[in-house]
């Protein structure tokens, strides 16, 4: 029927076609509301009322040839209000807390549309020799279209592929915008057939009706997790808006003072918005880069450095530690495997995280602390041998108190191996220190020494390792 109306230039055919399409649209919306029972039906009622108002205004224009202004425009403007309210009700639950990029991008798109509308539509309309009221009403339509385009852009950015009904609504609103653009062009003197202008409006009615029949219409307006990370697509639209904006001064080279003030103001707002968006994008990129670097260098369970970061730490602190002696403490939890076997890996992870927190509280801020793997931890610090011994005793003391976990109190002790090198006149690597400290740790564990130095472990006859009296020596982990 819409195609027939375009082919036949008749006011009677246009009115009949519009009545049939409107009735079909209202029927489809009624059927959709009855079958799918949406959680928020109010926006659909608003769209139904807006369709009737738009059709009434169009019918008055078609039947009277603009003889009863502004009554027909009053109906049309009320239709805009209904569509805007429906869009706001649907978009409100789709806000992303703490993220205003979507709103900023949508506003930039709307500003670009308003800038182009002023140069090509609003300014020519205001220069027409017509009554003041008619001119102002005609100029309002491009402004409303820019606002509606802003809402559509925001809705498109928050839509998902599964929301077929919402995508159909987008198509209907875009058809409505195209129809209004045609009417505005005709107002400024561009000859367009009335039947051709009516076709987008009728297509918008039909598309909205089909959207109401789709089952996904029931979920519109409900809270939904939005992933606002499609900035590349929105950036391309903003780039188009900027290109259009840059053409405005060229096209409007003969603009008068009012036009120049409005165009300059809108252009300035658009550029400021783009600069703000660029700054936010840079900050977001830097934050993402820092997060990625942190995840690459840290163990996610404990927050300590991972093995790869530990292996780089000695070179990374070369200037800070200078020619100071370096000691590496290799820490292993005694009886951890029994905890995993008895209580499960969840309790084991809880124990690992709590042990890491205790280690972190004992060492200094400038020390490199790593979860080397499993229940093994490494502390790399610029310490002399005697200072390393003091630190080892403090670390062992941190494990005297049982761990209060979800499975209850669990006593766990630690064995520590220490490897030291003098001031770094040679290129001793972390691998060598880890190897020596690991061997010393096993010597300390086998002999219940608590901690020992690698040099002492290699010379058992002169062993100066410390035997630490620990709770686990008197009660060998019966609890686990």
N, C-alpha and C positions, 0 to 999 in steps of 0.2 A: 504493500500500500504506500509506503514511503517513496519507493521508486516511481510508482504511478503518479503520485502527487508532484514529483519533480518534472515528470514528462508532460503533464497536463496543467496548463496555466489557468487555473480556475479557483476563485475564492471559495466556492461551494465545496469543491473537491478537497481543498485544503482544510476547511473546517470539519468535514466529515472524517477525513483521515486523522486529524488531530484528536477528534472525539473517540474514534475507535482505538487508536494507539493508547490514549490516556486511560480508557476503560480497561484495556488489556493489561496495562501496567498496574493499575490499582488492583485488578483481580489477581495478578501474579503475586503482588505484595501481600494481599490478604491470604492467599493460599500458603505462601511461605511462612507467614506468622502463625498460621493455624497448625501447620505440619511440624515445623522445626522448633517452635516455642523458644525464641531467643531469650537470653538472660536479661538483656536490656532492649525491650521493644520500642522505647520512646523514639530513638533516632529514625526507625522505620516509619513511625507515624508522622514524624516531622517531614520526612522525604515525601510521603504520600500527600501531605498538605501542601508542600512546596510544588509538587507536580501539578496539583489543581490550580494553585496560584499562578504559576508560570503559564499554564494553558489558558487561564482566564485573561491574563494580560495580553498574550499573543492573539487570542480570539478577538479581543476588543480592537487591537491594532489592525488585524486583517479585515474585520467587518466595517470599521469606521474610517479607515485610512487616516489615522492620527487625529481624528476630529474631537476626541474627548480627553486630550491630555489634561492633567497628569494621572487620570484614574487608572489607565492601563499600566503606567509605570509604577503606581503604588502597589498593584498586585504583583508585579514582577519583583520589585524590591523586597516585598514581604517574602517572596519565594527564596530570595537570596538569604534572608535571615534564617529561614528554616533549614536550608542546606548548611549554612555555617554552624548553627547550633548542633545539628546532627554530627557534623565532622568533629566539633570540639568534644562532644560526649564520647565519641569513639576514640579520639586521640588522647584524652586525658589519662587513661590507665597505661598508656604506652610511653610515659615519660621515663627517662633514664636518670636516676638520681645521681647528682654530681657530674653529669655529662651534658653540657649545653651545646655540643657541636652540632647536633641535629637541628636544634632551634636556630642556631646561627646560620647554618647552610640554607635552611628553608627561607630565612629572612633575606639572605643575599639573593636567592633566586627571585623572591618577590620584589626586592628592590630593583633588580635588573629588568623585570617585567614592567614595573611601574615607570622606570626611566624611559623605556622604549614607548610605553603607552602615552607618556606625556608628549614626547616629540612627535609621534605619528598620529595620535588620536585625540588626546585631551586638549592640547593647545589648538589644533585646528577647529575642534568643536567650540571652544571658548571664543574663537574669532568669528564664528558665524553670526550673521545679523538676524538673530531670533530673539524671542522673549527671554528675559533673564532666567525664569523658572525652567523653561524647556532646555535652555543651554546647560544650566547647572545639573539638571536631572540626567541629560545625555552624557555629561562629563563624569557622573558618578559611576556609570557602568564599567569603564576601564579600571577605575580604582578598585571596585568590588572584585573584578576579575583577577587583578593582581593579588588581592588578599586570598581569594579562593585558590589561586595557583600556589600560594605559599602553603596552605593547608594540604593541598594535594601532594606537593613535593615532600612535606613532612610525613604524610601517610605512606607514600611510596617508599621512603627511606626506612620505615619501620615495618613494612609488610614482609611476609614470608611466602615462599612458594606454595605452601599448602592453603593459603587464604584466597581461594578462587573467588569467593563472593566479594572480597575487598578489591581484588584486581578488576573485577567487572564494574564495581562502583567507580574506580579510578577512570576506567574507559568512558563511563557515562558522564562524569564530571568534565573530562577533557573535551568530549563532544559538546557539552554545554558551553564551555569556554570558546570553542571554535565558532559556535553559533553566535555568541555575543560579539566576538571579534568581527564577524561578518556584518552584524547590525551596526556596529560602531563605524566600520569602513563605509557603509552605505550612508551614514549620517554625515560623514565628511565629504561626500560627493562621489564615492566609488560605486559605479552602477553594478549591483548584484541582484539577481532575480529573487523575488520574495519567496518563491517556492524552494529555491536552492537554500535560502537562509533558514527555512523551516525544517529542512531535512536533518541537520545536526541535533536540533532540539528534540525531534521525534525519535531519533536514534538514541539519544540520552535517556528518554523515557523507557524505551524498550530494554535497554541494557540494564537499567536499575531494576526493572521488573524481573529480568532473568537472574540478577544477583540475589534477589530475594528468594528465588526458588532453590538456590544451591544450599546444601546442608551446612556449609561453613558459615552461613549468615548467622547461625545461632551463637557463635563464639565471639562475634564482633562486640567490642566494648568491654570484654573481660580482660583482667590483667594478664599480660604475656611478657615473657622474658625477651627483651630486645637486645640484639647484638649490633650496636651502632658502629660497625667497623667497615662499612662499605663507602668509605670516604672518597675512593677513587672515582666511583660513578657520580657522586655528588659534585666532586671537583670538576668533572667534565662539563656538567650542566652549568656550574658557576663560570667556567671558562667561556662558554657560549654567551652567558649574560654579560661578561666583560667585553667580548667582541662586539655585541650589539651596542653596549654602552659607549664604546670607543667610536662607533659609527654615528652616534647621535649628534655630536658637534659638527661633523662633516655635512650630514644631511640637513641639519638645522642651522646652517651658516647665516641665515637671515632672521634668526630668532630675535624677538624684541627683548626688552629688559626683563620682564616677568619670566619669560621662557628661560633666559640665561640664568637667572637666579635659581629657579626651580631645578633646571638640569644640572647646574653646578652643585647644588646642595645634594641632590640624589646621587650624583656621580661621586661626590666626596664621601657620602655615607657608604656607598658600595665599596670604594677603595679602602676605607677604614675597616669595614667588615672583613674584606679579604686579608688585610694585614693582620687583624686579630686572629682570623682563622689560620693563617700561616704560622703565627707565633704559637698558637695552641698545638698545631701539628708538630712543630719543632720540639716543643716541650714534651708532648706525648711520645714522640720518637725517641727523645733522649731518655725518658723514663722507661720505655720498653727496652732500650739498649742496656740501661743499668740493671734492669730486672733480669734480662737474659744473661748478662755477665755474672751477676750474683748467682744465678742458678747453675752456670757453668763452673763456678769456682767453689760452690758450697754443697755440703751434704744436706739434703732436704729434711732429713729426720732430726738432725741435731743443730743445724745452722753453723756447724764448724766447717773449716776448709776441707775440701775433698783431697784425694790422693794427688790428682794432677796439679792442683794449686799448691799443695805442700812441696812438690818437687820443684816448683818455680820460685818458692818463697825465699830461698837462700840467695839466689841471684837478684830477686826483687828488692831485698833489704841490704844489698851490698854496700850502698853508700851510707845508709843509716847505721848499720852495725860496724862498719869500718874495719879496723884491725882488732876488734874485741874477740876473745875466745868464744867458741860456739859449742853448746851442748844440746844433744837431742835425747829426749826421754821417750822411750817406747813403753806404752802402758797396755797391759792386757788384763781383762777381768777374769778372776778365778771362779770357776764353776758356772760360767754363763751358759754353757751347753745344757747343763742340768735344768736351768731355768726355762730355756726354750722347750726342752723335752717335757717338762712337768706342767708348765702353764700355757704353753703356746707362744707363737711368734708375736702376737699382739702385746703380751706382757713383756716379752723380750725387747720389743721396740721401745716400750715405755721405760724399761730399765736403761737401755742405751741412751735415750734422751735425757733421763735424770742424771745418769753418770756424767754425760757431757756437760750438763749445767754445773755440776759440782766441780769438775775440772776447770771450767771457764772461770769460776769464782776464785779459784786458788791462784791461777797464773796471772801474770801481768798483762796489761792491755796491749803492749807492743809485742808480746810473744805470739808466734804462729802456732795455732792449735788446730789439729786435723783429726778427723775420723779416718783412720787409715784403711779400715775395712772390718766388717763384722763387729767384734767387741774390742778392737784394737784402736788405740788413740796415740797420737804423736804430738809432743810439744817440742818446738824448736826455738831456742832462746839464746841471746848473747850472754852467757853466764860462765863464770869460772867453775872449776871442779867443786869447790866447797859450797858455792852458791847453788849448784845443781843438786848437791846432796840435801841441802836444806829444803829446796823445792820438792824433791822426791819424798821426803818425810812428811811435808805438808800435804802432798797429794795422797799418800797412803792414809794419813789421818782423816782425809775427807771421806774415806770409805769405811771408817770405823762404825759410824751410825748406820743401822740397817735402812734399806730403801723401803719407803712406804708407797706401795704400788696398789693397783686395783685388786690384785690377788692377795694382798696382805703385806706384812713386813717380811722382807727377804734380805738376809745378810749376804753381802758380796764384798770381797776384798780385791785388791789389785796387786799385780807384780810389775815391777818397772826395771827396764834395762836402760843404762845410760852410756852414751858414747860422746866423747868430747874431743875437740881439736883446739890447738892453740890459736893465737892471732893468725888471721888467714893470709899468711905469706905464701901458702900453696893453694892449689885449686882443689881442695877436698870437696867432693860432691855430696849431695843429700843421700844418694844411693848408698854410698859407703857408710855414712853415719847410721842410716836405717839398718843396714846389714849388721853392723857391729852392735847396735843397741838391741836389735831383735835377738841376737845370740845371747847377749847379757840378760835379757828378760827371761829367756828359757832357763838360764842358769839360776836366776833368782827364784823362779817358780819351782824348779826341781828341788832346791835346797831350802825353800821357805824363808828366803832372805828378805823378802819385801822388795828390796831394790839392790842392785849391784852395778858397778861400772864394768865396762867391757875389758879394760886393762886388768882389773882384779879377777875377772872370770877366766882370763887366759893364764893366770898364775895362781892356781888354787893354794899353793903352799904359803903364799903371802897374801891370801885373800883378806881384803879389808872390807868386804861387803857387810852391810848391816843386817842383822837378824832382828826383825821387828816383831814384837809380841802383838798378835792381832786376835780379835775375837774368833776368827775362823780357825786359828790354830788350836783352840780349845774345843770348838764345836764345829767339826768339819762339814758344814753345809748340810746337816740333816734336814734342815727345813726345805731344801730344794732337791 
